[in-house]
Amino acid sequence: MPTLDQLIALAGDGRWQDIFLSAGNFFFCFTLIPMLRHPGRPPLLTCIPTGLALLAGGFVLATLHLWLTSLSQIIMGLEWLLMALKKPAPHPTSVPERDPPKIQEKKKSPEFVQ
């Protein structure tokens, strides 16, 4: 992993785009952590295409020698694919229902006699 001095040197070599793009991607990597820890799973039609598109984008960025951006994009793609592997949250109707509460009849008080 490059040191801070190496990153600054990259910025001076005209690679500042790599630093700024990767900073945004690493921010998004961290914002996905709560979603990974949440017991539910996003829809598969969201997880899989997003993960695959991010992995493909990471490959393209690597061919442009934007190494940090490529790495952060690949990490994000893997996070989305990990979310696809999570167990789905139980559907609310699949939760066993409790017995309905028993309604107790009120005792009738003796009627007022005149």
Buried (B, 14 or more C-beta within 10 A) or exposed (E): EEEEEEBEEBBEEEBEEBBEBBEEBBEBBEEBEEBEEEEEBBEEEEBBEBBBEBBEBBEEBBEEEBBBBBBBBBBBBBBBBBBBEBEEEEEEEEEEEEEEEEEEEEEEEEEEEE
